[in-house]
Every structure is written in C-alpha cells, then in structure tokens.
Amino acid sequence: MAIDDQTRPVDAPRPRVGRNAELRSPLRYPGGKRQLVPFFVDLLKLNGKSPLDLFIEPFAGGAAVSLHLLAAGLVERVVLADLDPLVYAFWHQACFRTEQLVADIAAADVTLAEWHKLRAAPGKTLREKAYACLFLNRTSYSGILQGRAGPIGGQKQQSKYKIDCRFYKDEIIHRLRQLGELAADGRIAAVRRTDVRATVRWVEETYSQTQRLYYFDPPFWEKGERLYRKAFGHADHKRLAKLLIGLQAPWALSYDYHEEIVDLYRASVQAGGGGHSDLVPVGKPRLHTADLLYCNRHEKRGATELIITNLADVPSEHVNAT
C-alpha cells in the first residue's frame, strides 16, 4: 500500500468515542482554527449539510475543525492530507499505528537535549517522524515546527515555563487513543501525503457520489515561511485560487486577512467561467471576515480572518461582509 493512501486496518478494534465527546487535537498549531468551529457548525446546518457524509481538510495541520465536527456527530467521516512529511507521519501513526506512538510518547525524555537531537534529525521512518513531529510541536515555541522556532523556555531554560510545560503525557495519550478509535471505525477515512491538487483530484475520483465539503486552510499569506515547513509563495496562492474557482463541490476557505487575497479571489471568480446552480454565481464571490482572538501564556492578540466560500448561505452572526 502506498504511504500516501492509508485507510483503517481491517482488524482494528471497534471505537469507544461517543458522539459529543470532547475531542481536541494532540497538536498545537500556529494559526490553528479551533475558533472557527462555531462558524462551520452553523455553516453546515444553514446549508442543509448536517450530518455531512465527508469533510476534507487538504491542509490538515492540527485538524481542529475536522475533529470537533466528527466528535459532535455533524460529519460522518473526514479525509486529512498534509504535504509536510512530519505532519503527515503524525496523522498516519496517530490514526493507524496509535499504540506505537503512545508508547513513544510515554517513554519520551522531555529535555532540551532530546529537542536538539530531534531538531537535527527527525528520523527516517513514519514512526520516527511522527514522534519527532509531536515532540517538537509540544516543546517548541507556539508549536512551530519550522527551524527558526526555539524551545519553550529558551536555550538556557531560565523562564518559569520550561520545555515540558505543554507536554502533558496523560492528556496527549488520551487524545491519541481517541484518534485511533475514530480511525478504527472508519470515521477518519484516509490520511494522505499529497499536495492540494492531488488531494482534490483523489477525493473527486473516489467520493464523487458523496455529499462532501472541503475546508481549505492554506499557509498564511504573510509570514508563512516563518511558521510552516511547507510554506506557500504567491504563485502557489494563485494556483490555489484557480483550483477553487473551478471546483464544483462545496468548499470554504480561510486566510489571514490581506487585501491582495481579496483582490486575487475577486479577479479569479470574475475570470472563472460558468457557474453552478447551488453555488455562488460567477462574478459575485462571497468574501467575509471573522474576528479571532489568539491566546498564549504571554499575550492575547486579535486577528481578522478572511472567509471565502462557494456555499449560498453563510451564518451572519459569525462573519462580516467585505
């Protein structure tokens, strides 16, 4: 089986995760979109797509939205994809080789020496990469895997917050086992290491008859190279816009707000050709903003998120029209 096409093992145990369970991602992710969960809950309901058969995140990252919708019973299955080999390895192992990753986390030596070792050499196998991803994510500043981020507490560990302050082993293991249970029941239908175009192509070929919704959360327009190991250049953002404008399946997109993105999507829609009866007519893009508040131990900062979707109805209580 190809490493980018993993589904649940046939002999996996039955799940124990009930509907409406509290399900949080084991990953701390820069720009994580958990605050957008209420928007997606109402977006599905408003457009008559709850419960939804399939929810797809081609830029999985921490997958906070997918996991909440799964736990709430608002979607039946999700597909996760990420081009970053460490992030992909984490989701693969967490879902389909859960107890291996649990054992590695239970035995982890959460020290600065281990951080430096994994930063220099995150490993070659999926198991090694998954452990390195989760370890570095939980011990690096803001969960950033990109090489510029230092360890929590600094290199001298003189802060009152040491390198292990976010490494709650029991809680992390609990979250991992929840993922394994969902994957064993087929509710995490696939984990793929593919770029956005290949992910969309595979889903459209495999699930063409399935009621589905894509959620695209690409790397930030600004500062993406500082946060992600697989950042986007402007050409990548333009290719994504072209792909989405031509995609007839329902989708929603979130971005860090920037006028260039607004201009890009307005121009792309106007040049996009014919429309589709249940989607936004060409020439009338639906662009909205949402106000988010990001918090860490040191500060709270507000951010404006750009929301773009081809669905006809958007929950007005969560967004502002642009």
SVG drawing of the C-alpha trace seen along z (x, -y; Angstrom):
<svg xmlns="http://www.w3.org/2000/svg" viewBox="-31 -45 52 53">
<polyline fill="none" stroke="black" stroke-width="0.4" points="0.0,0.0 1.4,-3.4 2.3,-5.6 0.0,-8.4 -3.1,-6.2 -3.7,-4.8 -7.1,-3.6 -8.1,-1.8 -6.7,1.7 -9.4,4.4 -8.7,6.0 -8.8,2.7 -10.9,2.6 -14.3,1.0 -14.5,-2.6 -15.3,-3.9 -15.6,-7.6 -19.2,-8.7 -20.9,-11.5 -20.5,-14.9 -17.3,-13.7 -14.6,-16.4 -12.1,-15.8 -9.0,-18.1 -6.1,-17.8 -2.8,-16.5 -1.0,-19.1 -0.6,-22.8 -0.7,-24.5 0.3,-28.1 -2.8,-29.7 -5.0,-26.9 -8.6,-27.4 -10.5,-26.0 -12.2,-29.4 -13.8,-28.8 -15.7,-25.7 -18.9,-27.6 -18.9,-29.1 -18.6,-25.6 -21.2,-24.1 -23.7,-26.8 -22.5,-26.8 -23.4,-23.1 -26.7,-23.5 -27.7,-26.6 -26.9,-24.9 -28.7,-21.6 -25.5,-19.6 -25.7,-18.3 -24.9,-15.5 -22.4,-15.6 -21.0,-12.4 -17.5,-13.7 -15.4,-16.6 -12.0,-17.1 -9.0,-19.1 -6.3,-19.3 -4.1,-21.4 -4.7,-19.3 -2.3,-20.9 -3.8,-20.4 -7.2,-19.4 -9.1,-21.1 -12.2,-21.8 -12.4,-18.2 -12.0,-16.6 -14.7,-18.8 -17.2,-18.1 -16.5,-14.4 -17.0,-14.3 -20.2,-16.4 -21.7,-14.0 -22.0,-16.7 -19.9,-14.8 -19.6,-11.1 -16.1,-10.8 -13.1,-13.0 -10.1,-12.9 -6.9,-14.6 -4.0,-15.5 -0.8,-17.4 2.3,-17.7 4.7,-18.2 6.2,-14.7 6.4,-15.2 2.7,-16.3 1.6,-13.5 3.6,-10.9 2.0,-12.1 -1.6,-11.8 -0.8,-8.4 0.7,-6.9 -1.8,-8.6 -4.7,-7.1 -3.4,-3.8 -0.5,-2.9 -1.8,-4.5 -0.2,-2.3 3.2,-2.7 3.0,-6.4 1.5,-6.1 4.5,-4.0 6.9,-6.5 5.3,-9.4 5.1,-7.6 8.8,-6.9 9.8,-10.4 12.6,-12.1 11.3,-15.7 14.6,-17.5 16.5,-20.2 18.9,-17.5 16.1,-15.5 14.7,-18.6 18.1,-19.4 18.5,-15.8 15.1,-15.6 15.5,-19.1 18.8,-18.0 17.5,-14.6 13.7,-13.9 14.1,-10.4 13.5,-8.4 10.6,-6.0 7.0,-7.1 7.2,-6.1 10.3,-8.2 8.9,-11.2 5.6,-11.0 7.3,-11.0 9.5,-13.9 6.6,-15.9 4.6,-15.5 7.6,-16.1 8.8,-19.2 5.3,-20.5 4.6,-20.2 8.1,-21.6 8.7,-24.4 7.5,-28.0 3.9,-28.2 4.1,-24.7 6.1,-25.8 8.0,-23.1 9.8,-25.4 13.5,-25.6 13.5,-29.2 11.4,-28.5 13.2,-27.8 12.3,-25.6 9.8,-26.7 11.7,-28.3 14.6,-29.2 18.0,-27.7 19.0,-28.4 15.7,-27.3 15.6,-30.3 11.9,-31.0 9.3,-29.8 7.8,-27.9 10.2,-25.0 10.4,-22.8 8.0,-20.3 5.2,-22.7 3.0,-21.7 3.9,-18.0 1.1,-16.5 1.7,-12.9 -1.5,-11.5 -3.7,-14.0 -1.7,-13.6 -2.1,-9.8 -5.8,-10.2 -6.2,-12.3 -4.1,-9.9 -6.3,-6.9 -9.4,-8.9 -8.0,-9.3 -7.2,-5.7 -10.7,-4.7 -12.2,-7.0 -9.9,-5.7 -10.7,-2.1 -14.3,-2.8 -13.5,-4.3 -14.6,-7.8 -11.1,-9.1 -11.4,-7.6 -7.9,-8.4 -4.7,-10.2 -2.7,-11.3 0.6,-12.9 -0.4,-14.8 -0.5,-18.4 -3.8,-20.2 -4.3,-19.5 -3.7,-15.8 -5.8,-15.6 -8.8,-17.2 -8.3,-15.0 -8.3,-11.9 -11.3,-12.9 -13.3,-13.8 -12.4,-10.4 -13.1,-8.4 -16.1,-10.2 -17.8,-11.8 -21.2,-10.5 -20.7,-11.5 -22.1,-14.6 -18.9,-16.4 -17.4,-19.7 -13.8,-20.9 -12.2,-23.1 -9.0,-24.8 -6.7,-26.4 -3.6,-27.2 -0.3,-28.6 -0.5,-32.3 -0.2,-34.8 2.3,-36.8 4.9,-35.2 4.1,-31.7 7.8,-30.9 8.4,-31.6 5.7,-29.3 5.5,-26.3 8.0,-23.8 5.9,-23.7 5.1,-27.4 3.3,-29.0 4.7,-31.5 2.4,-34.0 2.4,-31.6 1.1,-28.8 -1.7,-31.1 -2.7,-32.0 -2.8,-28.3 -5.0,-27.5 -7.4,-30.3 -7.7,-28.9 -8.3,-25.4 -11.0,-26.5 -12.9,-28.7 -13.1,-25.7 -14.2,-23.2 -17.9,-22.4 -18.0,-20.7 -18.9,-22.8 -15.9,-24.4 -14.9,-27.0 -11.5,-28.7 -9.9,-30.7 -6.9,-33.0 -5.1,-35.6 -6.7,-38.8 -4.9,-40.7 -6.2,-43.0 -4.1,-41.1 -6.0,-37.9 -9.3,-39.7 -8.3,-41.1 -7.0,-37.7 -10.2,-35.9 -12.4,-38.6 -10.4,-38.6 -10.3,-34.8 -14.1,-34.5 -14.7,-37.1 -12.5,-35.1 -13.8,-31.7 -16.3,-31.0 -19.7,-29.3 -21.3,-28.8 -23.3,-26.1 -26.9,-26.3 -26.3,-25.7 -23.0,-27.7 -22.2,-31.3 -22.7,-32.8 -19.6,-33.7 -18.8,-37.4 -20.4,-37.5 -17.8,-36.0 -18.7,-35.6 -15.9,-37.1 -16.4,-37.6 -14.3,-38.3 -14.3,-36.9 -12.6,-38.4 -10.5,-35.9 -8.6,-36.1 -5.4,-34.1 -4.1,-33.5 -0.9,-32.1 0.6,-32.3 2.1,-35.7 -0.4,-37.7 -3.7,-37.9 -3.9,-39.3 -6.8,-39.9 -6.7,-38.8 -9.0,-39.3 -9.7,-36.1 -10.8,-36.1 -13.6,-33.6 -14.4,-32.7 -16.9,-30.1 -19.0,-29.0 -21.9,-28.0 -25.0,-30.1 -25.7,-30.8 -23.2,-32.0 -24.1,-32.4 -24.1,-36.2 -23.6,-36.1 -20.1,-34.8 -18.9,-37.0 -18.9,-40.4 -19.3,-41.1 -16.4,-42.7"/>
</svg>
